[in-house]
Amino acid sequence: MGPEKITSDTVRSDFNDPVAVVHYARAAHFLGLWQSERRLIERFFPDRDAQILEGGCGAGRVTIGLWDLGFRHITAFDFAEELLDQARSLAKERGAHGIHFFHADATKLDEAMTNPGSAAVPATSVGVAGGTPALPATSSDPFPPRFHGALFMFNGLMQIPGRANRRAALQQLARVCRHGAPFLFTTHDRNVSARERQAWREEAERWASGTQDPRLVEFGDRYFEDPTGRTFMHLPDREEILADLAATGWERQFDMLRRDIAMESRAVVDFSDECRFWVARRV
């Protein structure tokens, strides 16, 4: 029997690993928002009073960045418990009171938001005694669309194994966002350079011959280990993302490579590879 396929449990375990926790916590404390992130947030999320949902908040790098930009109605979730604890701690340290953090799997948001008091998915709010549910129920609809915008940054959506699961996450996010709500996220792009295109042609040959890494779920996946820990990532092409958005209640509004949006600092370039930013609208 060969190696087991990568699952969400694999990814959760990797993110809860102390090496990864330290890596992302350091970025949350010292790196903050990238210039490209800041520009797009300011462009597509102009209302600081909007109810904002951040998926895959990790250790809170973008969450606190949103707070620093003046957003005061932020709900953030992650499925890695150790990273979520780091985000809560950072928010408390920075005096970012009122951010609602909760533990959830992006593919099962309905379970977390309709059962916020369960031990498995506690809904806590930094600076608010007792916490409040991320999405309180109403008599007419136990799962109403409330959010005016959503984010899923640093390729977090692409760290969900399996295209069907990524589409499920997109559908869940659409379910809780109001019509017209912007959704900002990032991905890698297999066609970003001639070198990448050649590498993926070679990878396609491995899949055709059955010699690819047997742990991978589908073509476009990578699983690697470096000093920051183990990382699963799906690298799509542009057509794949357009199709996924269209199939899950979103309409593409904007996409552009990071290098064409802003010149980032050396610290950002060292922290993250090139990526493509996407903005979609809830239809």
C-alpha positions in Angstrom: 0.0 0.0 0.0 1.4 3.4 -1.0 1.4 6.7 0.8 -2.1 8.1 1.8 -3.6 10.9 -0.1 -3.3 14.4 1.4 -6.5 15.4 3.2 -7.8 18.4 5.1 -6.5 16.6 8.3 -3.0 16.6 6.7 -3.2 20.3 6.1 -4.6 21.1 9.5 -1.8 19.1 11.2 0.8 20.9 9.1 -0.5 24.3 10.1 -0.7 23.3 13.7 2.9 22.2 13.7 5.0 24.5 15.9 7.4 25.4 13.1 4.6 26.7 10.9 2.9 28.5 13.9 6.1 30.4 14.6 6.5 31.3 10.9 3.0 32.7 10.5 3.0 34.3 13.9 6.2 36.2 13.1 4.6 37.5 9.8 1.5 38.6 11.7 3.5 40.5 14.2 6.1 42.1 12.0 5.1 41.9 8.3 1.5 43.2 8.2 -0.4 43.9 5.0 1.5 43.8 1.7 1.2 47.0 -0.4 -0.8 45.0 -3.0 -3.2 43.8 -0.4 -3.7 47.3 1.0 -4.3 48.8 -2.4 -7.0 46.3 -3.3 -8.7 46.4 0.0 -8.9 50.2 -0.2 -10.2 50.0 -3.7 -12.8 47.2 -3.4 -13.8 47.6 0.3 -14.4 51.3 0.7 -16.9 51.1 3.5 -15.2 50.8 6.9 -18.5 50.0 8.5 -19.1 46.9 6.4 -19.4 43.5 7.9 -16.3 41.7 6.7 -15.6 37.9 6.8 -12.0 36.7 6.6 -11.5 33.0 5.8 -8.2 31.3 6.7 -7.2 34.1 9.0 -4.2 32.2 10.3 -2.2 34.0 12.9 -4.0 37.3 12.2 -1.7 39.1 9.8 -4.5 40.4 7.5 -7.1 40.5 10.3 -5.1 43.1 12.2 -4.3 44.8 9.0 -8.0 45.3 8.3 -8.4 46.6 11.9 -5.6 49.1 11.3 -7.3 50.3 8.2 -10.4 51.2 10.2 -12.6 48.2 9.8 -14.5 47.5 13.0 -16.9 44.7 12.1 -14.6 41.8 11.4 -15.3 38.1 11.7 -12.4 35.8 11.1 -12.1 32.0 11.1 -9.4 29.3 10.6 -9.4 25.6 10.9 -5.9 25.4 12.5 -6.5 25.8 16.2 -2.9 26.8 17.1 -2.9 29.6 14.5 -6.3 30.8 15.6 -5.0 31.1 19.2 -2.1 33.2 17.8 -4.6 35.5 16.1 -6.7 36.0 19.2 -3.5 36.7 21.2 -2.3 39.3 18.7 -5.7 41.0 18.6 -5.7 41.3 22.3 -2.1 42.6 22.3 -2.9 45.3 19.7 -6.2 46.4 21.4 -8.3 45.2 18.4 -11.4 44.7 20.5 -14.5 43.3 19.0 -13.0 41.0 16.3 -15.0 37.8 16.2 -12.8 34.7 15.9 -14.2 31.2 15.5 -12.9 27.8 14.5 -14.3 26.4 11.3 -13.6 24.4 8.1 -14.3 26.6 5.1 -16.1 23.8 3.4 -18.5 23.4 6.4 -19.2 27.0 7.4 -22.9 26.3 7.8 -22.2 23.8 10.6 -20.0 26.3 12.4 -22.3 29.3 12.0 -25.5 27.6 12.9 -23.9 25.9 15.9 -21.6 28.7 17.3 -21.9 27.5 20.8 -20.6 24.0 20.2 -17.4 23.0 21.8 -15.9 22.1 18.4 -16.5 25.5 16.9 -16.5 28.1 19.7 -17.3 31.6 18.7 -15.3 34.1 20.7 -14.9 37.8 20.4 -11.7 39.6 21.6 -12.6 42.2 24.1 -16.3 41.2 24.5 -17.2 39.2 27.6 -18.5 35.8 26.7 -18.2 36.3 23.0 -20.9 36.5 20.4 -21.8 34.2 17.6 -20.2 34.9 14.2 -23.6 34.6 12.5 -26.6 34.7 14.9 -29.7 32.9 13.9 -33.0 34.6 13.0 -36.5 33.2 13.1 -36.8 33.4 9.3 -33.5 32.0 8.3 -31.0 30.2 10.5 -28.2 31.0 8.1 -28.9 34.4 6.5 -26.4 36.2 4.2 -25.0 38.9 6.4 -21.5 39.9 5.2 -20.8 42.8 2.9 -17.5 41.4 1.8 -15.1 38.5 2.3 -11.4 37.7 2.0 -9.3 34.6 1.8 -5.7 35.7 1.6 -2.2 34.3 1.1 -3.5 31.4 -1.2 -5.5 30.0 1.7 -8.3 28.8 -0.6 -5.7 26.8 -2.6 -4.6 24.9 0.5 -7.8 23.0 0.5 -7.2 19.6 -1.1 -9.6 18.6 -3.9 -11.3 20.9 -6.4 -14.8 19.8 -5.2 -13.8 20.9 -1.7 -12.5 24.2 -2.9 -15.8 24.7 -4.8 -17.7 23.8 -1.6 -15.8 26.5 0.3 -16.6 29.1 -2.4 -20.3 28.1 -2.2 -20.3 28.4 1.5 -18.7 31.9 1.3 -21.3 32.9 -1.2 -24.0 31.6 1.1 -23.1 34.0 3.8 -22.4 37.1 1.6 -24.9 39.6 0.4 -25.5 40.1 -3.3 -22.9 42.3 -4.8 -20.4 41.6 -2.0 -16.7 41.7 -3.1 -14.5 38.6 -2.4 -10.8 39.1 -2.5 -8.4 36.1 -2.6 -5.1 35.0 -4.1 -3.8 32.0 -6.0 -0.7 30.9 -7.7 -0.7 30.7 -11.5 0.8 27.8 -13.4 1.4 30.1 -16.4 3.2 32.9 -14.5 6.5 32.4 -16.3 8.2 30.3 -19.0 10.0 28.4 -16.3 6.7 27.5 -14.5 5.1 26.5 -17.8 8.0 24.1 -18.5 7.9 22.7 -15.0 4.2 21.9 -15.4 4.6 20.3 -18.8 7.0 18.0 -17.1 4.6 17.4 -14.3 1.8 16.6 -16.8 4.1 13.9 -18.2 4.5 12.4 -14.8 0.8 12.3 -14.3 0.3 10.8 -17.7 2.8 8.0 -16.8 1.5 7.6 -13.2 4.9 8.6 -11.7 3.6 11.7 -9.9 3.8 12.1 -6.1 1.2 9.5 -5.0 0.1 11.7 -2.1 -1.2 14.4 -4.5 -5.0 14.5 -5.1 -5.0 16.1 -8.6 -2.9 17.7 -11.3 -1.8 21.1 -10.1 -1.0 20.0 -6.5 2.3 20.4 -4.7 3.4 19.2 -1.3 6.8 20.3 -0.1 8.8 20.9 3.0 11.2 23.7 3.8 12.4 25.4 7.0 8.9 27.0 7.5 7.2 23.6 7.6 5.3 21.3 5.3 2.9 23.0 2.8 0.2 21.6 0.5 -0.8 24.0 -2.3 -2.9 23.7 -5.4 -1.6 25.8 -8.3 -4.4 26.5 -10.8 -4.4 28.2 -14.1 -6.6 31.2 -14.7 -9.3 29.2 -16.6 -9.8 26.9 -13.7 -10.5 29.7 -11.3 -12.9 31.4 -13.7 -14.8 28.2 -14.0 -14.9 27.6 -10.2 -16.2 31.1 -9.6 -18.9 30.8 -12.2 -20.0 27.5 -10.7 -20.3 28.7 -7.1 -22.2 32.0 -7.2 -19.4 34.4 -8.0 -18.6 36.6 -10.9 -15.0 37.6 -11.7 -14.5 41.4 -11.5 -10.7 41.8 -11.4 -7.6 39.7 -11.5 -3.9 40.7 -11.8 -0.5 39.4 -10.8 1.0 41.0 -7.7 4.0 42.4 -9.5 1.6 44.5 -11.7 -0.2 45.9 -8.6 2.6 47.0 -6.4 6.4 46.8 -5.9 6.7 44.8 -2.6 9.4 45.1 0.0 12.1 42.5 0.2 10.5 41.1 3.3 7.3 40.4 1.4 9.1 38.9 -1.5 11.1 36.6 0.8 7.8 35.6 2.6 5.7 34.9 -0.5 6.1 33.8 -4.1 4.4 35.6 -6.9 0.6 35.3 -6.9 -2.5 36.4 -8.7 -5.0 38.5 -6.9 -8.7 38.0 -7.7 -11.8 40.0 -6.9 -15.2 38.4 -7.5 -18.7 39.7 -6.8 -21.5 37.7 -5.2 -24.3 37.3 -7.9 
